[in-house]
Amino acid sequence: MDGVTQRVEALVERLTTAGWSTQDPVRVALREVPRHMFAPSSAWTGEGDPVSEQADPEAWLDLAYGDDAIITQLDDGVTDIAAGEGMFTSSLSAPSTVVSLLELLDVEPGHRVLDVGTGTGWTAALLSHMVGSENITSVEVDPQVSTSAAANLKQTGWSPHLVVGDGAQGWTEGALYDRVHATCAVARVPYAWVEQTRPGGVIVTPYDPGFGSTHEVRLVVMPDGTAVGRFTGYASYMMMRAQRHPVWDASARPGRRSTTDIDPRTIGYAPAGADLAMGAALPGVRARGERDGDGYILRLWSPDAWATAHYGPGRDSYEVEQSGDRALWDLATSAYFDWVAHHSPGRDRFGLTVTPTGDHVWLDRPDDMCPGRPV
């Protein structure tokens, strides 16, 4: 058994033992589609120094068959990856997250699949192995990334149909699809995906509405033109370019100051179910917290409003500042305690319905309003 085969088998065993891999077709694809053929010659996980295939081939192969994403682009290609600093905008995804989404997709031979976000081409190759290259349409927004993926796929013998375009629009020429698979996170599920999927077809995507946790969601397209499904777990992916969240504006003008007895970490460290409830109540709002010396600061922001809440050790109350058309801290805490009043439901009790007018998060049943959501 050569070094690559040993590493492949070790990876499959790790994923199986950890519960990520449960389906034989996915395991077979992992064995037959060599991940290292899609890795850059200088591999970097976002931490430490890049590992060169030429200088240290064994360490490079270890990275290629580890369970970390390998960063392949910074700042949409503006920043050289060798700089080691910038926004991650493309990667060779971590095997565990890839396997999780592929198993949710539940493909069968002959299924027609729309793959959104070609990236390095590895997931397109895995899907090609599972359903046939002729049944895969993979859309990539970045021409350079698509060109690189095409070269990777050619050298490994897979030939899915590659398209350069905005994945949010899908690809009408290949419709109707049996499955839609996304390798980028969305804040809103594009309705074009629903329109281009046949009734009974499945859409699997990372979902990041902006408030705290990110999620994976599996949707089934209904005969009435909607798609309905549940949140199934955690998924961390880079955002679709067309749906990136606005960044925090550090130059924001002073707002209304007050104090609160609620520890800001209660909101910032809330579990995934609370994040879904608060996100539904505050559509379009971004929430991120970070350590601030010995303290903690939670930031909430949207195009029309912002808020900050500061925790400090030894304090009896905490400073809050809010500005704009909505009092975001007040809305967030109200939604949080509404979630608590509903007995703190976990992520697996929440679901999503996608319609032509947008997304609707629900609790337990599609006709139940999500706790915290404005009526």
C-alpha positions as CSV (number, residue, x, y, z in Angstrom):
1,M,0.0,0.0,0.0
2,D,1.6,3.3,-1.1
3,G,1.6,6.5,0.9
4,V,-1.4,8.1,-0.8
5,T,-3.5,4.9,-0.5
6,Q,-2.6,4.7,3.2
7,R,-3.6,8.3,3.8
8,V,-6.8,7.8,1.9
9,E,-7.8,4.8,3.9
10,A,-6.8,6.6,7.2
11,L,-9.0,9.5,6.2
12,V,-12.0,7.3,5.4
13,E,-11.5,5.4,8.6
14,R,-11.4,8.7,10.6
15,L,-14.5,10.1,8.9
16,T,-16.4,6.8,9.5
17,T,-15.3,6.5,13.2
18,A,-16.4,10.1,13.8
19,G,-19.8,9.5,12.2
20,W,-19.3,11.8,9.2
21,S,-19.2,9.0,6.7
22,T,-22.1,6.5,6.8
23,Q,-22.8,5.8,3.1
24,D,-20.8,3.4,0.9
25,P,-21.1,5.4,-2.3
26,V,-19.5,8.4,-0.6
27,R,-16.7,6.3,0.8
28,V,-16.0,4.8,-2.6
29,A,-15.9,8.2,-4.2
30,L,-13.4,9.4,-1.5
31,R,-11.2,6.4,-2.4
32,E,-11.5,6.9,-6.1
33,V,-11.1,10.7,-6.3
34,P,-7.6,11.7,-5.0
35,R,-7.9,14.8,-2.9
36,H,-4.2,15.7,-3.3
37,M,-4.7,16.1,-7.1
38,F,-6.9,19.2,-6.2
39,A,-4.6,20.7,-3.7
40,P,-2.3,23.6,-4.5
41,S,1.5,22.9,-4.6
42,S,1.8,25.2,-1.6
43,A,-0.9,24.1,0.9
44,W,-2.0,26.4,3.7
45,T,-4.8,25.9,6.2
46,G,-5.0,29.5,7.4
47,E,-2.7,28.8,10.3
48,G,1.1,28.4,10.5
49,D,3.2,28.4,7.4
50,P,2.4,27.0,4.0
51,V,3.7,23.5,3.2
52,S,5.4,23.0,-0.1
53,E,4.8,19.9,-2.1
54,Q,8.3,20.1,-3.6
55,A,10.2,20.9,-0.3
56,D,8.3,18.6,2.0
57,P,6.1,16.1,0.0
58,E,5.2,13.9,3.0
59,A,4.0,16.9,5.1
60,W,2.1,18.2,2.1
61,L,0.3,14.9,1.6
62,D,-0.5,14.9,5.3
63,L,-2.3,18.2,4.8
64,A,-4.0,17.0,1.7
65,Y,-5.5,14.1,3.6
66,G,-6.1,15.9,6.8
67,D,-9.5,17.2,7.8
68,D,-8.8,20.9,7.3
69,A,-9.9,23.2,4.5
70,I,-6.9,24.3,2.4
71,I,-7.1,28.0,1.5
72,T,-6.6,28.6,-2.2
73,Q,-7.5,32.2,-2.6
74,L,-7.4,35.5,-0.6
75,D,-9.5,38.6,-1.3
76,D,-11.0,37.3,-4.5
77,G,-7.5,36.8,-6.0
78,V,-6.3,40.3,-5.3
79,T,-3.9,39.2,-2.6
80,D,-1.2,36.6,-3.2
81,I,-1.8,33.5,-1.1
82,A,1.8,33.7,-0.1
83,A,1.0,36.8,1.9
84,G,-0.8,34.7,4.4
85,E,-3.2,37.5,5.4
86,G,-6.5,38.5,4.0
87,M,-10.1,37.3,3.6
88,F,-10.5,33.7,2.7
89,T,-12.4,33.6,-0.6
90,S,-11.9,30.1,-2.0
91,S,-10.7,26.8,-0.6
92,L,-10.4,23.0,-0.9
93,S,-13.1,22.2,1.6
94,A,-12.5,20.1,4.7
95,P,-13.4,16.4,4.0
96,S,-15.8,16.1,6.9
97,T,-18.0,19.0,5.8
98,V,-17.9,17.8,2.2
99,V,-19.0,14.3,3.2
100,S,-21.8,15.7,5.5
101,L,-23.3,17.6,2.6
102,L,-22.9,14.8,0.1
103,E,-24.6,12.4,2.4
104,L,-27.5,14.8,2.9
105,L,-27.8,15.1,-0.9
106,D,-28.4,11.4,-1.2
107,V,-27.7,11.1,-4.9
108,E,-28.5,8.1,-7.1
109,P,-26.7,7.1,-10.4
110,G,-28.2,9.3,-13.2
111,H,-29.3,12.1,-11.1
112,R,-28.7,15.5,-12.7
113,V,-26.9,17.7,-10.2
114,L,-26.3,21.5,-10.1
115,D,-23.1,22.1,-8.1
116,V,-22.8,25.7,-7.0
117,G,-19.2,26.8,-6.4
118,T,-16.7,24.7,-8.3
119,G,-13.7,25.8,-6.3
120,T,-10.8,23.4,-6.9
121,G,-13.2,20.9,-8.6
122,W,-12.9,18.2,-5.9
123,T,-16.6,18.0,-5.0
124,A,-17.5,18.2,-8.7
125,A,-15.2,15.2,-9.2
126,L,-16.8,13.3,-6.3
127,L,-20.2,13.9,-7.6
128,S,-19.1,12.9,-11.1
129,H,-17.9,9.6,-9.7
130,M,-21.3,9.1,-8.0
131,V,-23.7,10.0,-10.8
132,G,-21.6,10.4,-14.0
133,S,-19.7,13.5,-15.3
134,E,-22.4,14.0,-17.9
135,N,-24.9,14.7,-15.2
136,I,-23.0,17.4,-13.4
137,T,-23.2,21.1,-14.1
138,S,-20.8,23.0,-11.8
139,V,-21.0,26.8,-11.7
140,E,-18.1,29.1,-10.5
141,V,-18.3,32.9,-10.3
142,D,-14.5,33.4,-10.6
143,P,-13.0,32.7,-14.1
144,Q,-9.5,32.0,-12.7
145,V,-10.8,29.6,-10.1
146,S,-12.9,27.8,-12.8
147,T,-9.9,27.6,-15.1
148,S,-7.8,26.0,-12.3
149,A,-10.6,23.6,-11.5
150,A,-10.8,22.5,-15.2
151,A,-7.1,21.7,-15.2
152,N,-7.5,19.7,-11.9
153,L,-10.4,17.8,-13.3
154,K,-8.7,17.1,-16.6
155,Q,-5.7,15.5,-15.0
156,T,-7.9,13.2,-12.9
157,G,-10.1,12.2,-15.8
158,W,-13.4,13.7,-14.8
159,S,-15.3,16.0,-17.2
160,P,-18.4,17.7,-15.6
161,H,-19.9,20.6,-17.5
162,L,-18.2,23.7,-16.1
163,V,-19.9,27.1,-16.2
164,V,-18.5,30.6,-15.2
165,G,-21.4,32.6,-13.8
166,D,-23.3,33.7,-10.7
167,G,-24.4,30.5,-8.9
168,A,-27.3,32.4,-7.3
169,Q,-28.9,32.3,-10.7
170,G,-28.3,28.6,-11.1
171,W,-28.0,27.4,-14.7
172,T,-31.3,27.2,-16.7
173,E,-29.7,25.4,-19.6
174,G,-29.2,22.3,-17.5
175,A,-32.6,22.3,-15.7
176,L,-34.5,20.5,-14.4
177,Y,-32.1,19.1,-11.8
178,D,-32.7,16.3,-9.3
179,R,-30.2,17.8,-6.8
180,V,-28.6,21.2,-6.0
181,H,-25.4,21.1,-4.0
182,A,-23.7,24.3,-2.8
183,T,-20.1,24.6,-1.6
184,C,-20.7,28.2,-0.4
185,A,-22.9,29.6,2.3
186,V,-26.0,31.6,1.5
187,A,-27.9,34.1,3.6
188,R,-31.0,33.5,1.5
189,V,-31.7,30.4,-0.6
190,P,-31.9,31.6,-4.2
191,Y,-35.3,30.9,-5.5
192,A,-33.8,30.1,-8.9
193,W,-32.5,26.9,-7.3
194,V,-36.1,25.9,-6.5
195,E,-37.4,26.8,-9.9
196,Q,-34.7,24.7,-11.6
197,T,-35.2,21.6,-9.4
198,R,-37.9,19.1,-10.2
199,P,-40.6,18.3,-7.5
200,G,-39.2,15.9,-5.1
201,G,-35.7,17.1,-5.8
202,V,-33.3,18.0,-3.0
203,I,-31.3,21.2,-2.3
204,V,-28.4,21.0,0.2
205,T,-26.6,24.2,1.2
206,P,-24.7,25.8,4.0
207,Y,-26.9,28.6,5.5
208,D,-25.5,31.7,7.1
209,P,-28.2,34.4,7.7
210,G,-25.7,36.4,9.7
211,F,-26.7,36.0,13.3
212,G,-24.2,33.8,15.1
213,S,-24.1,30.2,14.0
214,T,-24.0,28.8,10.5
215,H,-26.0,25.8,9.6
216,E,-26.5,23.1,7.0
217,V,-30.0,22.7,5.6
218,R,-31.6,20.1,3.5
219,L,-34.7,21.1,1.4
220,V,-37.1,19.2,-0.7
221,V,-38.8,20.9,-3.6
222,M,-42.6,20.7,-3.4
223,P,-45.1,20.5,-6.3
224,D,-46.4,24.0,-5.4
225,G,-43.1,25.7,-6.2
226,T,-41.8,26.0,-2.6
227,A,-39.0,24.1,-0.9
228,V,-39.2,22.8,2.7
229,G,-36.7,21.2,5.0
230,R,-34.8,21.2,8.3
231,F,-31.6,22.4,9.6
232,T,-29.4,19.3,10.2
233,G,-26.2,20.5,11.7
234,Y,-23.3,22.9,11.7
235,A,-21.6,24.0,8.5
236,S,-18.9,26.6,8.0
237,Y,-18.3,27.8,4.5
238,M,-17.3,31.0,2.7
239,M,-20.2,33.2,1.7
240,M,-21.5,33.3,-1.9
241,R,-20.1,36.5,-3.4
242,A,-23.5,37.9,-4.3
243,Q,-24.7,37.5,-0.7
244,R,-21.8,38.6,1.4
245,H,-22.7,40.3,4.7
246,P,-21.8,43.9,5.1
247,V,-18.7,44.5,7.2
248,W,-18.7,46.4,10.5
249,D,-18.2,50.1,10.0
250,A,-15.7,51.2,12.6
251,S,-16.4,54.8,11.9
252,A,-20.0,54.6,13.0
253,R,-21.2,57.7,14.8
254,P,-22.0,57.7,18.5
255,G,-25.5,56.3,19.4
256,R,-27.8,56.2,22.3
257,R,-26.1,55.0,25.4
258,S,-27.8,52.8,28.2
259,T,-27.0,50.0,30.5
260,T,-28.3,46.4,30.8
261,D,-28.2,43.7,33.5
262,I,-28.0,41.1,30.7
263,D,-24.5,39.8,30.2
264,P,-23.7,40.4,26.5
265,R,-22.2,36.9,26.3
266,T,-25.7,35.5,26.9
267,I,-26.5,36.6,23.4
268,G,-23.0,36.2,21.8
269,Y,-22.5,32.6,23.1
270,A,-26.1,31.5,22.6
271,P,-26.6,28.0,21.1
272,A,-27.6,27.4,17.5
273,G,-31.3,27.2,18.1
274,A,-31.3,30.6,19.7
275,D,-29.3,32.0,16.8
276,L,-31.9,30.8,14.4
277,A,-34.7,32.4,16.4
278,M,-32.8,35.7,16.8
279,G,-31.8,35.7,13.2
280,A,-35.4,35.2,12.1
281,A,-36.5,38.1,14.3
282,L,-33.7,40.4,13.0
283,P,-33.5,39.7,9.3
284,G,-30.4,41.2,7.6
285,V,-28.7,41.7,11.0
286,R,-25.1,40.6,11.5
287,A,-24.0,39.5,15.0
288,R,-20.4,38.9,16.0
289,G,-18.6,38.9,19.3
290,E,-15.0,39.0,20.3
291,R,-12.8,39.2,23.4
292,D,-11.8,42.8,24.4
293,G,-8.9,42.4,26.8
294,D,-10.4,40.8,29.9
295,G,-13.8,41.6,28.6
296,Y,-16.0,40.9,25.6
297,I,-17.8,43.0,23.0
298,L,-20.9,42.0,21.0
299,R,-21.6,43.9,17.8
300,L,-24.9,43.9,15.9
301,W,-25.3,45.7,12.6
302,S,-27.3,46.1,9.5
303,P,-27.4,48.8,6.7
304,D,-29.9,50.8,8.8
305,A,-28.8,50.3,12.4
306,W,-26.0,49.1,14.8
307,A,-25.5,48.2,18.4
308,T,-22.7,47.3,20.8
309,A,-22.8,45.7,24.2
310,H,-19.7,45.4,26.4
311,Y,-19.0,42.9,29.1
312,G,-16.4,43.6,31.7
313,P,-15.4,41.5,34.7
314,G,-16.6,42.7,38.1
315,R,-19.3,45.0,36.7
316,D,-22.9,45.1,38.0
317,S,-24.3,46.3,34.7
318,Y,-23.0,46.5,31.1
319,E,-22.8,49.4,28.6
320,V,-25.0,49.3,25.5
321,E,-24.9,51.7,22.6
322,Q,-27.5,51.7,19.8
323,S,-28.1,53.8,16.7
324,G,-30.3,53.7,13.7
325,D,-33.9,52.8,12.8
326,R,-34.0,49.7,15.0
327,A,-32.8,49.1,18.5
328,L,-30.9,46.0,17.7
329,W,-29.8,45.1,21.2
330,D,-33.4,45.4,22.5
331,L,-34.7,43.3,19.6
332,A,-32.1,40.6,20.0
333,T,-32.6,40.2,23.8
334,S,-36.4,40.1,23.3
335,A,-36.0,37.4,20.7
336,Y,-33.6,35.4,22.9
337,F,-36.0,35.4,25.9
338,D,-38.9,34.5,23.6
339,W,-36.8,31.5,22.5
340,V,-36.2,30.6,26.2
341,A,-39.9,30.8,26.8
342,H,-40.4,28.3,24.1
343,H,-38.3,25.8,26.1
344,S,-35.0,26.6,24.3
345,P,-35.5,24.4,21.2
346,G,-32.4,23.1,19.6
347,R,-31.4,23.5,16.0
348,D,-32.9,20.2,14.9
349,R,-36.4,21.5,15.7
350,F,-36.1,24.4,13.3
351,G,-36.8,24.3,9.6
352,L,-36.9,26.5,6.5
353,T,-39.5,27.2,3.8
354,V,-38.3,28.9,0.6
355,T,-40.9,30.7,-1.5
356,P,-40.7,33.3,-4.4
357,T,-40.9,36.0,-1.7
358,G,-38.1,34.8,0.5
359,D,-37.1,32.4,3.3
360,H,-39.3,31.6,6.3
361,V,-37.7,30.0,9.4
362,W,-40.2,27.8,11.4
363,L,-40.3,25.8,14.6
364,D,-41.4,22.1,14.6
365,R,-43.9,22.6,11.7
366,P,-43.8,24.8,8.6
367,D,-47.0,26.5,9.7
368,D,-45.5,27.5,13.1
369,M,-44.1,30.9,13.4
370,C,-40.4,30.9,14.6
371,P,-40.1,32.2,18.2
372,G,-39.0,35.8,18.3
373,R,-40.0,36.4,14.7
374,P,-42.1,39.6,14.3
375,V,-45.8,38.9,13.4
